């Protein structure tokens, strides 16, 4: 059986060559990131750092800058798209970012939701995939506590003024959650990228009605203002 498995793997590699999702180097079958790209990614991920150049009224933490290799991974995940790479990124952030000490067992991780239309197009919500890796690594809770209540223009295609108004009334509490289970919990909004913090700010609004002890956010990469 072991020989048959090796033979089948070799056959697959011949007819379906597997490549690193980042640099396109040929890899063993099933390898998402080559060793070189893993090393590059590890080099830019740090423990969560507080950022101060957003509009949010709560703390936002990031594990890298948007001008780093981590942002390249985010772009591939979004625009290729690659759910497998999202899982690898989430797992590596959990490991390199020391999330077992940053996150508490009773924390509630809330991924920034994606509208059903866009979810159908991409096939997955990268924020949810990344949050799953964090919850598994730190042993805390994961909840789809908020949903997209309307379809909006992508924030990346908006200027700074448009970003503020584009997401008005775009998020709401998930009607299927048990509200009493969240009283006194610390909510941590999870997303791949933060720029002005508008998306995270709008997501926090419905969560405030659940009686949380605190709301913060954690992102993979933050796009710092040039003058910061």
C-alpha positions in Angstrom: 0.0 0.0 0.0 2.9 2.4 0.8 4.4 1.7 -2.6 1.0 2.3 -4.3 0.7 5.6 -2.4 4.1 6.8 -3.5 3.4 5.7 -7.1 0.1 7.6 -7.1 1.7 10.7 -5.7 4.5 10.6 -8.4 1.9 10.2 -11.1 -0.1 13.2 -9.8 3.0 15.3 -9.7 3.8 14.5 -13.4 0.3 15.2 -14.7 -0.8 17.9 -12.2 2.4 19.7 -11.1 2.0 21.5 -7.8 3.4 24.9 -7.3 4.0 27.3 -4.4 1.0 29.6 -4.3 3.3 32.6 -3.9 6.4 32.2 -6.0 5.1 29.4 -8.4 8.2 27.2 -7.7 7.5 23.5 -8.2 6.7 21.7 -4.9 5.7 18.3 -3.7 2.1 17.5 -4.2 -0.1 19.3 -1.7 2.5 21.9 -0.6 0.9 25.3 -0.5 4.0 27.4 0.3 7.6 26.4 -0.4 10.2 26.6 2.4 11.6 29.9 1.1 8.2 31.6 1.1 7.5 30.2 4.6 10.7 31.7 5.8 9.8 35.1 4.2 6.4 35.0 5.8 7.7 34.1 9.2 10.1 37.0 9.0 7.4 39.6 8.7 4.8 38.3 11.2 5.2 39.6 14.8 3.3 39.5 18.0 0.1 41.7 17.8 1.0 45.4 17.8 -1.4 48.2 18.6 -2.0 50.7 15.8 -2.9 54.3 16.3 -3.8 55.7 12.8 -7.4 54.5 12.4 -10.8 56.0 13.0 -11.9 53.3 15.4 -12.8 54.0 19.0 -11.4 50.7 20.1 -8.0 49.0 19.9 -6.9 47.4 16.7 -3.8 45.1 16.6 -1.9 44.0 13.6 0.8 41.3 13.1 2.4 42.9 10.0 2.4 45.9 7.7 0.6 46.0 4.4 3.9 46.7 2.6 5.2 43.3 3.6 5.2 39.8 2.2 2.1 39.0 4.3 0.1 41.5 2.2 1.2 39.6 -0.9 -0.3 36.5 0.6 -3.6 38.3 1.4 -3.8 39.5 -2.2 -3.3 36.0 -3.6 -6.0 34.6 -1.1 -8.5 37.3 -2.3 -7.9 37.5 -6.0 -6.7 34.0 -7.1 -8.5 32.9 -4.8 -6.9 30.3 -2.4 -8.7 28.9 0.6 -5.7 26.6 1.3 -3.3 29.6 1.5 -5.8 31.3 3.9 -5.5 28.3 6.2 -1.7 28.3 6.0 -1.6 32.1 6.6 -3.9 31.8 9.6 -1.9 28.9 11.1 1.4 30.7 10.7 0.0 33.9 12.2 -1.3 32.0 15.2 2.2 30.4 15.7 4.4 33.3 14.9 2.1 35.9 16.6 2.1 34.1 19.9 -1.7 34.1 19.9 -1.9 31.5 22.7 -0.8 34.2 25.1 -2.6 37.1 23.4 -6.0 35.4 23.3 -7.9 34.2 26.3 -9.9 30.9 26.4 -13.2 32.8 26.9 -12.6 35.3 24.1 -15.1 35.3 21.3 -13.5 35.6 17.8 -15.9 37.3 15.3 -14.7 37.2 11.7 -15.7 40.2 9.6 -18.6 38.8 7.5 -18.9 38.6 3.7 -22.1 39.2 1.8 -23.6 36.1 0.4 -23.2 37.3 -3.2 -19.5 37.8 -2.8 -19.2 34.6 -0.7 -20.8 32.7 -3.6 -18.2 34.3 -6.0 -15.1 33.5 -3.9 -16.3 30.3 -2.3 -15.0 31.2 1.2 -14.6 34.1 3.6 -10.9 34.5 4.3 -11.5 36.3 7.6 -13.5 33.3 8.8 -10.9 30.8 7.6 -8.1 32.7 9.4 -10.3 33.1 12.6 -10.8 29.3 12.6 -7.0 28.8 12.8 -6.7 31.3 15.6 -9.5 29.7 17.6 -8.0 26.2 17.1 -4.6 27.3 18.2 -5.7 29.3 21.2 -8.6 27.2 22.3 -11.1 30.1 22.3 -14.6 30.6 20.8 -15.5 31.4 17.3 -18.9 32.9 16.4 -20.6 34.3 13.3 -22.2 36.9 15.6 -22.6 39.5 12.8 -23.8 39.3 9.2 -23.7 41.5 6.1 -27.1 43.0 5.8 -26.5 44.6 2.4 -24.1 44.3 -0.5 -21.5 47.1 -0.7 -18.8 48.3 -3.0 -15.4 46.9 -2.0 -13.6 49.2 0.4 -10.4 48.8 -1.5 -12.0 50.6 -4.5 -13.2 53.6 -2.3 -11.3 56.7 -1.4 -11.0 57.7 2.2 -14.2 59.7 2.3 -16.2 57.0 0.5 -14.9 54.4 2.9 -16.7 56.1 5.8 -20.2 56.1 4.2 -20.0 53.0 2.0 -20.6 50.6 4.9 -23.5 52.5 6.6 -26.0 49.9 7.9 -24.1 47.1 6.2 -23.7 44.9 9.3 -26.3 43.4 11.7 -26.5 40.9 14.5 -27.0 37.3 13.4 -30.6 36.5 14.3 -29.6 32.9 15.1 -27.3 33.6 18.0 -28.2 33.3 21.6 -27.6 36.8 22.9 -27.4 35.9 26.6 -24.3 33.7 25.9 -22.2 36.8 25.0 -22.7 39.0 28.1 -19.4 40.0 29.7 -17.3 38.4 26.9 -14.4 40.0 25.1 -15.1 40.2 21.4 -12.2 40.2 19.0 -13.0 41.1 15.4 -10.9 39.2 12.9 -10.0 40.4 9.4 -7.2 40.1 7.0 -6.4 43.8 6.5 -7.2 47.2 8.2 -6.6 50.5 6.5 -8.7 53.3 8.1 -10.4 50.9 10.4 -13.9 51.8 9.0 -15.0 48.2 8.4 -14.0 47.1 11.9 -15.7 50.2 13.4 -19.0 49.5 11.5 -18.8 45.8 12.6 -18.4 46.7 16.2 -21.7 48.7 16.3 -24.1 45.7 16.5 -21.8 43.8 18.9 -22.1 46.6 21.5 -25.7 45.6 22.1 -24.6 42.2 23.3 -23.1 43.5 26.6 -19.5 42.7 25.8 -16.9 43.5 28.4 -14.6 44.8 25.6 -14.3 44.9 21.8 -10.9 44.9 20.1 -9.7 43.8 16.6 -6.9 41.7 15.3 -5.8 41.8 11.6 -3.0 40.1 9.6 -1.8 43.4 8.1 -2.3 47.1 8.6 -1.8 49.8 5.9 -0.1 52.5 7.8 -0.6 56.1 6.8 2.4 57.6 5.0 2.9 60.3 7.6 2.5 58.0 10.6 
